[in-house]
Amino acid sequence: MELTEKPVRVKRDLNGLFLLDKPSGVSSNQALQKVKWLLRAKKAGHTGTLDPLATGLLPICLGEATKFSRFQLEANKRYRVTARFGAVSDTGDLEGEIVSTGFDVPADEDTIRDLLPQFVGKISQRPPVYSAIKVDGRRLCDYARGGIDIEPKLRQVEVSQFDLTDFTGVEATFEISCSKGTYIRSLVVDLGAALECGAHVIQLRRLAAGNLGIGQAVSLSDLESIAGNDDQVLPKLLPTETLVEGLGQLNVSAEQATRLKGGQIVSVDPTAVKQAVALFSSGRFIGVGELDADGSVRPRRMMQH
């Protein structure tokens, strides 16, 4: 019997940003690895974890774009979340074990709406014990699964929107806009505590991250159907500079671009403030630099291609 060799799957250099509409039931890393495999990309990373239960926008950086992922990590986020009242889960969501039930649920929408303002603005929040935050090098969820009680420290976050959009008597849907590091599960749990009825998340969908919206995203099933056709796949990739659209822009000459890529400082016109800037040369994005008030530009993250 003649053995046939499997064709070698050649990885390739892909640079840019792919917006995935993550399905429920898979971790962010599992989704990332699937996209990386389908696109045959050499290098990839995501810009902010979504819980396995959650769906929605998961920006995935490919190749050189991974150098600039932190600018998207720091972006504000927007979510749609559905909470179920009357029960408390140990994880704060549907995936956990229900540990308390039997509470009286809110009688009307006004009861909920009256409490929402206390969760808007700069607030202190305690992350869920089932989270990926590390304490002494170990994730909180690993402590929790091992039966070790570790109380997470309070953290400062900012919520700019917490709107009730639907209420069925037992479940309510909200749209929430917030800063990086905000745990929607904690907001829902804290709201349930304030209502004295308990609450946990049953659906969570990320709608936006910074300037990126879910309307631009591609589902995993759609990507699977077109993965072998670059004419359909490559137009889905956004340019790397999409990640730094929130920064000021600075155009430099070809000679200055060469020096910056070599790690050297260049001089431009003085500016009023020190700031990070997206660097362009002849219309092409070349990286991110730090512009000082004296006009000196220091390279921070530079494209190699």
MIVEXVEX-560671 format. One line per 2 residues: number of its first residue (from 1); their letters; for each residue y, x, z of C-alpha. Coordinates in nm, 2 decimals. Each point is the difference from the previous one (the first is absolute). Layout:
NUM = a = Y:X:Z ~ ...
//
This chain:
1 = me = 0.00:0.00:0.00 ~ 0.33:0.15:-0.11
3 = lt = 0.28:0.00:0.26 ~ 0.35:-0.08:-0.11
5 = ek = 0.30:0.14:0.18 ~ 0.26:-0.23:0.13
7 = pv = 0.34:0.06:-0.17 ~ 0.23:0.21:0.21
9 = rv = 0.30:-0.20:0.13 ~ 0.29:0.23:-0.07
11 = kr = 0.29:-0.04:0.24 ~ 0.35:0.03:-0.14
13 = dl = 0.36:0.07:0.09 ~ 0.18:-0.33:0.05
15 = ng = 0.34:-0.01:0.14 ~ 0.18:-0.32:0.11
17 = lf = -0.01:-0.30:0.21 ~ -0.27:-0.28:-0.03
19 = ll = 0.07:-0.33:0.18 ~ -0.32:-0.16:0.12
21 = dk = -0.04:-0.35:0.12 ~ -0.26:0.08:0.27
23 = ps = -0.27:-0.26:0.05 ~ -0.11:-0.11:0.35
25 = gv = -0.31:0.15:0.15 ~ 0.05:0.36:-0.10
27 = ss = 0.19:0.28:0.18 ~ 0.30:0.16:-0.15
29 = nq = -0.19:0.32:-0.04 ~ -0.29:-0.18:-0.17
31 = al = 0.25:-0.16:-0.24 ~ 0.16:0.34:-0.06
33 = qk = -0.33:0.17:-0.08 ~ -0.09:-0.28:-0.24
35 = vk = 0.32:0.03:-0.19 ~ -0.03:0.38:-0.01
37 = wl = -0.35:-0.03:-0.14 ~ 0.09:-0.26:-0.26
39 = lr = 0.30:0.20:-0.13 ~ -0.20:0.33:0.03
41 = ak = 0.30:0.15:0.18 ~ -0.02:0.34:0.16
43 = ka = 0.23:-0.08:0.28 ~ 0.11:-0.32:0.17
45 = gh = 0.14:-0.14:0.32 ~ 0.14:-0.33:0.13
47 = tg = 0.33:-0.06:0.17 ~ -0.08:-0.21:0.30
49 = tl = -0.32:-0.16:0.13 ~ -0.08:-0.37:-0.02
51 = dp = -0.26:-0.15:0.23 ~ -0.33:-0.08:-0.17
53 = la = 0.08:-0.37:0.06 ~ 0.33:0.03:-0.18
55 = tg = 0.07:-0.03:-0.37 ~ 0.30:0.10:-0.21
57 = ll = 0.21:0.29:-0.10 ~ -0.16:0.34:0.04
59 = pi = 0.20:0.27:-0.19 ~ -0.23:0.28:-0.10
61 = cl = 0.15:0.34:-0.09 ~ -0.18:0.21:-0.27
63 = ge = 0.03:0.37:-0.05 ~ 0.35:0.14:0.05
65 = at = 0.11:-0.34:0.14 ~ -0.19:0.07:0.32
67 = kf = 0.27:0.26:0.09 ~ 0.25:-0.28:0.03
69 = sr = -0.21:-0.27:0.18 ~ 0.20:0.03:0.33
71 = fq = 0.30:-0.16:-0.16 ~ -0.20:-0.31:-0.05
73 = le = -0.17:0.02:0.34 ~ 0.34:-0.02:0.15
75 = an = 0.10:-0.31:-0.20 ~ 0.05:-0.35:0.15
77 = kr = -0.29:-0.24:-0.06 ~ -0.02:-0.38:-0.06
79 = yr = -0.30:-0.21:0.09 ~ -0.14:-0.36:-0.01
81 = vt = -0.22:-0.07:0.30 ~ -0.19:-0.30:0.12
83 = ar = -0.06:-0.04:0.37 ~ -0.24:-0.23:0.18
85 = fg = 0.10:-0.12:0.33 ~ -0.21:-0.09:0.30
87 = av = -0.22:0.31:0.01 ~ 0.03:0.37:0.08
89 = sd = -0.20:0.27:-0.19 ~ -0.07:0.35:0.14
91 = tg = 0.13:0.15:-0.33 ~ 0.28:-0.24:-0.05
93 = dl = -0.15:-0.13:-0.32 ~ -0.29:-0.20:-0.14
95 = eg = -0.23:0.31:-0.02 ~ -0.01:0.03:0.38
97 = ei = -0.18:-0.19:0.27 ~ 0.17:-0.30:0.15
99 = vs = 0.05:0.07:0.37 ~ 0.21:-0.30:0.11
101 = tg = 0.02:-0.36:-0.12 ~ 0.09:-0.35:0.12
103 = fd = 0.38:0.04:0.00 ~ 0.24:-0.29:-0.10
105 = vp = 0.14:0.09:-0.34 ~ 0.38:-0.05:-0.09
107 = ad = 0.08:-0.37:-0.05 ~ 0.26:0.05:-0.27
109 = ed = 0.18:0.25:-0.23 ~ 0.31:0.01:0.22
111 = ti = -0.19:0.14:0.29 ~ -0.10:0.30:-0.21
113 = rd = 0.33:0.04:-0.18 ~ 0.19:0.01:0.33
115 = ll = -0.20:0.31:0.11 ~ 0.02:0.20:-0.33
117 = pq = 0.34:0.15:0.06 ~ -0.12:0.20:0.30
119 = fv = -0.23:0.19:-0.24 ~ 0.28:0.09:-0.25
121 = gk = 0.21:0.31:0.02 ~ -0.10:0.33:0.17
123 = is = -0.29:-0.08:0.23 ~ -0.26:0.18:0.21
125 = qr = -0.35:-0.06:-0.11 ~ -0.34:0.11:0.13
127 = pp = -0.24:0.08:-0.29 ~ -0.35:-0.16:0.01
129 = vy = -0.27:0.19:0.17 ~ -0.20:-0.04:-0.32
131 = sa = 0.23:0.22:-0.22 ~ -0.01:0.34:-0.16
133 = ik = 0.27:0.15:0.23 ~ -0.13:0.32:0.15
135 = vd = 0.00:0.09:0.37 ~ -0.11:0.36:0.08
137 = gr = -0.13:0.03:-0.36 ~ -0.22:-0.31:0.01
139 = rl = 0.08:-0.35:-0.15 ~ 0.07:-0.28:0.24
141 = cd = -0.26:-0.22:-0.17 ~ -0.26:0.27:0.07
143 = ya = 0.08:-0.01:0.37 ~ -0.01:-0.38:-0.01
145 = rg = -0.34:-0.01:-0.17 ~ -0.13:0.24:0.26
147 = gi = 0.10:-0.22:0.28 ~ 0.28:0.23:0.12
149 = di = 0.33:-0.17:0.09 ~ 0.31:0.18:-0.13
151 = ep = 0.33:-0.19:0.01 ~ 0.21:0.09:-0.30
153 = kl = 0.36:0.11:0.07 ~ 0.28:-0.23:-0.09
155 = rq = 0.18:0.08:-0.32 ~ 0.33:-0.10:-0.14
157 = ve = -0.01:-0.19:-0.33 ~ 0.24:-0.23:-0.19
159 = vs = -0.07:-0.34:-0.13 ~ 0.27:-0.14:-0.24
161 = qf = -0.18:-0.32:-0.10 ~ -0.25:-0.23:0.19
163 = dl = 0.00:-0.33:-0.17 ~ -0.23:-0.30:0.04
165 = td = -0.10:-0.13:-0.34 ~ -0.28:-0.24:0.08
167 = ft = -0.16:-0.17:0.30 ~ -0.31:-0.21:0.01
169 = gv = -0.02:-0.06:0.38 ~ -0.26:0.27:0.07
171 = ea = 0.10:0.27:-0.26 ~ 0.34:0.13:-0.11
173 = tf = 0.11:0.22:-0.28 ~ 0.29:0.25:0.03
175 = ei = 0.19:0.24:-0.22 ~ 0.09:0.32:0.18
177 = sc = 0.21:0.29:-0.11 ~ -0.02:0.31:0.22
179 = sk = 0.04:0.37:0.04 ~ -0.28:0.25:-0.04
181 = gt = -0.25:0.01:0.29 ~ 0.03:-0.37:0.08
183 = yi = -0.33:-0.16:0.08 ~ -0.01:-0.36:-0.12
185 = rs = -0.30:-0.07:0.21 ~ 0.20:0.09:0.31
187 = lv = 0.29:-0.23:-0.10 ~ -0.25:-0.29:-0.04
189 = vd = -0.17:0.08:0.33 ~ 0.34:0.03:0.18
191 = lg = 0.12:-0.33:-0.15 ~ -0.32:-0.17:0.12
193 = aa = 0.06:0.14:0.35 ~ 0.36:-0.12:-0.01
195 = le = -0.12:-0.35:-0.10 ~ -0.26:0.02:0.27
197 = cg = -0.27:-0.11:-0.24 ~ -0.15:0.33:-0.14
199 = ah = 0.00:0.09:-0.37 ~ -0.18:0.23:-0.24
201 = vi = 0.04:0.09:-0.37 ~ -0.23:-0.17:-0.25
203 = ql = 0.17:0.11:-0.32 ~ 0.24:0.28:-0.08
205 = rr = 0.15:0.10:-0.33 ~ 0.25:0.28:-0.07
207 = la = 0.25:-0.12:-0.25 ~ 0.23:0.30:-0.03
209 = ag = 0.06:0.36:0.11 ~ 0.35:0.12:-0.05
211 = nl = 0.10:-0.06:-0.37 ~ -0.36:-0.08:-0.10
213 = gi = -0.13:-0.35:-0.02 ~ -0.34:-0.17:-0.02
215 = gq = 0.10:-0.14:-0.35 ~ -0.05:0.35:-0.14
217 = av = -0.34:0.05:0.15 ~ -0.34:0.00:-0.17
219 = sl = -0.31:-0.15:0.16 ~ -0.31:0.22:0.04
221 = sd = -0.20:-0.24:-0.22 ~ 0.26:0.03:-0.28
223 = le = 0.00:0.37:0.03 ~ -0.38:0.01:-0.03
225 = si = 0.02:-0.20:-0.32 ~ 0.25:0.24:-0.17
227 = ag = -0.09:0.33:0.17 ~ -0.16:0.15:-0.32
229 = nd = 0.30:-0.08:-0.22 ~ 0.30:0.23:0.05
231 = dq = 0.21:-0.20:-0.23 ~ -0.01:-0.27:0.27
233 = vl = -0.02:0.21:0.31 ~ 0.27:0.26:-0.05
235 = pk = 0.28:-0.25:-0.05 ~ -0.09:-0.13:0.35
237 = ll = 0.11:0.34:0.15 ~ 0.35:0.01:0.13
239 = pt = 0.19:0.33:-0.02 ~ -0.01:0.23:0.31
241 = et = 0.38:-0.04:0.05 ~ -0.06:-0.36:0.09
243 = lv = -0.09:0.13:0.34 ~ 0.34:0.14:0.06
245 = eg = 0.22:-0.27:-0.15 ~ 0.17:-0.04:0.34
247 = lg = 0.14:0.36:-0.01 ~ 0.32:0.11:-0.17
249 = ql = -0.04:0.18:-0.33 ~ 0.11:0.34:-0.10
251 = nv = -0.02:0.14:-0.36 ~ -0.04:0.38:-0.03
253 = sa = -0.01:0.23:-0.30 ~ -0.32:0.14:-0.15
255 = eq = 0.07:0.34:0.15 ~ 0.06:-0.16:0.35
257 = at = -0.32:-0.20:-0.04 ~ -0.20:0.32:-0.06
259 = rl = 0.15:0.16:0.30 ~ -0.07:-0.30:0.22
261 = kg = -0.36:-0.02:-0.11 ~ -0.03:0.37:0.10
263 = gq = 0.12:-0.08:0.35 ~ 0.35:0.12:-0.04
265 = iv = 0.33:-0.16:0.12 ~ 0.25:-0.10:-0.26
267 = sv = 0.37:-0.09:0.04 ~ 0.17:-0.32:-0.13
269 = dp = 0.32:-0.18:0.09 ~ 0.06:-0.04:0.38
271 = ta = -0.08:-0.34:0.15 ~ 0.12:-0.19:0.30
273 = vk = -0.34:-0.04:0.17 ~ -0.33:0.18:0.03
275 = qa = -0.26:-0.21:-0.18 ~ -0.34:0.00:-0.18
277 = va = 0.04:-0.05:-0.37 ~ -0.23:-0.07:-0.30
279 = lf = 0.05:0.28:-0.24 ~ 0.01:-0.05:-0.38
281 = ss = 0.04:0.24:-0.29 ~ 0.04:-0.12:-0.36
283 = gr = -0.09:-0.35:0.11 ~ -0.33:0.11:0.16
285 = fi = -0.08:-0.03:0.37 ~ -0.08:0.35:0.14
287 = gv = -0.02:-0.06:0.37 ~ 0.19:-0.06:0.33
289 = ge = 0.25:0.24:0.15 ~ 0.23:0.02:0.30
291 = ld = 0.37:0.00:-0.09 ~ 0.23:0.16:0.26
293 = ad = 0.37:-0.07:0.04 ~ 0.08:0.35:-0.14
295 = gs = -0.17:-0.09:-0.33 ~ -0.32:0.20:0.05
297 = vr = -0.32:-0.17:-0.11 ~ -0.33:0.10:0.16
299 = pr = -0.33:-0.11:-0.17 ~ -0.22:-0.21:0.23
301 = rm = -0.27:-0.15:-0.22 ~ -0.01:0.10:-0.37
303 = mq = -0.20:-0.12:-0.29 ~ -0.22:0.26:-0.17
305 = h = -0.04:-0.19:-0.33
//
